């Protein structure tokens, strides 16, 4: 009888362990972004701030919009007075979170969207933007994380940023 009880106990413990989800990924994440970016062949440096929101579809696959506002020095517009270059990007981003290792989770990301440039005195342009890159999410608590990230692409050419996010 003791052997049967021990076997039932071991099997029930194993079934419980098997029934648990392998990872505890949150369904929704929202994050604020701050960083530096560079545009075009002259690599004009801009400061960027913005936000992102994404939803987990399956396992580590996430999809969501990202809005970034870029402020930089005036370049290439032919304006006579000094003004600030203001650009905005709205992109649909896809990312994949790899298996968590303790408090850190590495990820890759990529996406595309629209870039709108405003160079003072009414001069504006719109173009396509795309980027790919990756980073590491570092959990500060169950819900809050910090994620340094590096990307390369087209408009902007490079981006280095830090995300501060909340997992719902």
C-alpha positions as CSV (number, residue, x, y, z in Angstrom):
1,X,0.0,0.0,0.0
2,X,2.8,2.4,0.8
3,X,4.4,1.7,-2.6
4,X,1.1,2.5,-4.3
5,X,0.6,5.7,-2.3
6,X,4.2,6.8,-3.2
7,X,3.6,6.1,-6.9
8,X,0.3,8.1,-6.9
9,X,2.0,11.0,-5.1
10,X,5.0,11.1,-7.5
11,X,2.7,10.8,-10.6
12,X,0.3,13.5,-9.4
13,X,3.2,15.8,-8.7
14,X,4.6,15.1,-12.2
15,X,1.2,15.8,-13.7
16,X,0.9,19.1,-11.9
17,X,4.3,20.1,-13.1
18,X,3.5,19.2,-16.7
19,X,0.1,21.0,-16.6
20,X,1.8,24.4,-15.7
21,X,2.7,26.7,-18.6
22,X,6.4,26.6,-19.5
23,X,6.8,30.4,-19.4
24,X,4.9,33.2,-17.7
25,X,4.7,35.6,-20.6
26,X,2.4,38.6,-20.2
27,X,-0.3,39.1,-22.7
28,X,0.1,42.9,-23.1
29,X,3.1,45.2,-22.7
30,X,3.3,49.0,-22.9
31,X,6.6,50.9,-22.9
32,X,8.1,54.3,-23.1
33,X,11.2,54.8,-25.3
34,X,14.1,57.3,-25.0
35,X,17.3,57.2,-27.1
36,X,19.4,58.5,-30.0
37,X,18.9,57.9,-33.7
38,X,20.8,58.8,-37.0
39,X,19.4,59.6,-40.4
40,X,20.8,59.2,-43.9
41,X,24.4,59.4,-45.2
42,X,25.2,62.4,-42.9
43,X,24.1,60.5,-39.8
44,X,22.4,63.5,-38.3
45,X,21.9,62.7,-34.7
46,X,18.4,63.1,-33.2
47,X,17.0,62.6,-29.7
48,X,14.0,60.4,-29.7
49,X,11.1,59.8,-27.3
50,X,8.0,57.8,-27.8
51,X,5.9,54.8,-26.8
52,X,4.9,51.3,-27.9
53,X,2.2,48.9,-27.1
54,X,2.2,45.2,-28.1
55,X,0.2,42.1,-27.7
56,X,1.5,38.5,-27.4
57,X,0.0,36.3,-30.1
58,X,1.6,33.0,-29.4
59,X,4.6,31.9,-27.2
60,X,7.1,34.8,-27.5
61,X,5.7,36.4,-30.7
62,X,4.4,40.0,-30.2
63,X,2.9,42.6,-32.5
64,X,2.0,46.2,-31.9
65,X,2.3,49.9,-32.9
66,X,5.2,52.1,-32.0
67,X,5.2,55.9,-32.2
68,X,8.5,57.9,-31.9
69,X,9.1,61.6,-32.0
70,X,12.6,62.7,-33.1
71,X,14.2,66.1,-32.5
72,X,17.4,67.1,-34.2
73,X,19.5,69.9,-35.6
74,X,18.4,71.4,-38.9
75,X,19.9,69.7,-41.9
76,X,19.4,69.8,-45.7
77,X,16.3,71.9,-46.0
78,X,17.9,75.1,-47.4
79,X,16.2,77.2,-44.8
80,X,17.8,80.6,-44.0
81,X,17.1,80.6,-40.3
82,X,18.1,78.0,-37.7
83,X,15.2,75.7,-36.7
84,X,14.8,72.3,-35.2
85,X,14.2,69.3,-37.3
86,X,11.2,67.4,-36.0
87,X,10.4,63.9,-37.3
88,X,7.7,61.4,-36.3
89,X,7.5,57.7,-37.1
90,X,4.6,55.4,-36.7
91,X,5.5,51.7,-37.3
92,X,4.0,48.3,-36.9
93,X,6.6,46.3,-35.0
94,X,6.9,42.5,-34.6
95,X,9.1,41.0,-31.9
96,X,10.0,37.6,-30.6
97,X,11.0,37.1,-26.9
98,X,13.3,34.1,-26.4
99,X,13.2,31.8,-23.4
100,X,13.7,33.8,-20.2
101,X,17.0,33.3,-18.4
102,X,16.3,34.4,-14.8
103,X,15.4,38.1,-14.9
104,X,16.6,38.7,-18.4
105,X,14.9,37.9,-21.7
106,X,16.6,38.5,-25.1
107,X,14.5,39.5,-28.1
108,X,14.6,40.4,-31.7
109,X,12.4,43.0,-33.3
110,X,11.6,44.4,-36.7
111,X,9.0,46.4,-38.5
112,X,8.0,49.1,-40.9
113,X,5.8,52.2,-41.2
114,X,5.8,55.9,-42.1
115,X,8.2,58.7,-41.4
116,X,7.0,62.3,-41.4
117,X,9.7,65.0,-41.5
118,X,9.0,68.7,-40.6
119,X,11.9,71.0,-41.4
120,X,10.5,74.4,-40.5
121,X,9.0,77.1,-42.8
122,X,6.3,74.6,-43.9
123,X,8.6,72.1,-45.6
124,X,7.5,68.5,-45.0
125,X,8.1,65.1,-46.4
126,X,6.8,61.6,-45.9
127,X,8.6,58.4,-46.6
128,X,8.8,54.7,-45.6
129,X,10.8,53.5,-42.6
130,X,11.9,50.0,-41.6
131,X,14.3,48.6,-39.0
132,X,15.5,45.4,-37.4
133,X,17.4,44.8,-34.2
134,X,17.3,43.3,-30.8
135,X,17.8,43.9,-27.1
136,X,17.5,42.4,-23.6
137,X,14.5,42.9,-21.3
138,X,15.6,43.1,-17.7
139,X,12.8,42.5,-15.1
140,X,12.9,45.0,-12.2
141,X,9.7,43.5,-10.7
142,X,6.9,41.1,-11.8
143,X,5.4,43.9,-14.0
144,X,8.2,46.5,-14.7
145,X,11.1,46.0,-17.0
146,X,14.0,48.0,-18.7
147,X,15.2,47.0,-22.1
148,X,18.3,48.4,-23.9
149,X,17.8,48.0,-27.6
150,X,19.8,48.6,-30.9
151,X,18.3,48.7,-34.4
152,X,19.5,49.3,-37.9
153,X,17.4,50.1,-41.0
154,X,16.2,52.7,-43.4
155,X,15.1,56.1,-42.1
156,X,16.6,56.1,-39.4
157,X,19.8,54.3,-40.3
158,X,20.6,53.4,-36.7
159,X,18.8,53.6,-33.3
160,X,20.0,53.1,-29.8
161,X,17.3,53.3,-27.1
162,X,16.2,52.2,-23.7
163,X,12.6,51.1,-23.1
164,X,10.9,51.2,-19.7
165,X,7.9,49.0,-19.8
166,X,5.0,47.6,-17.9
167,X,3.6,44.1,-18.3
168,X,-0.1,43.7,-17.8
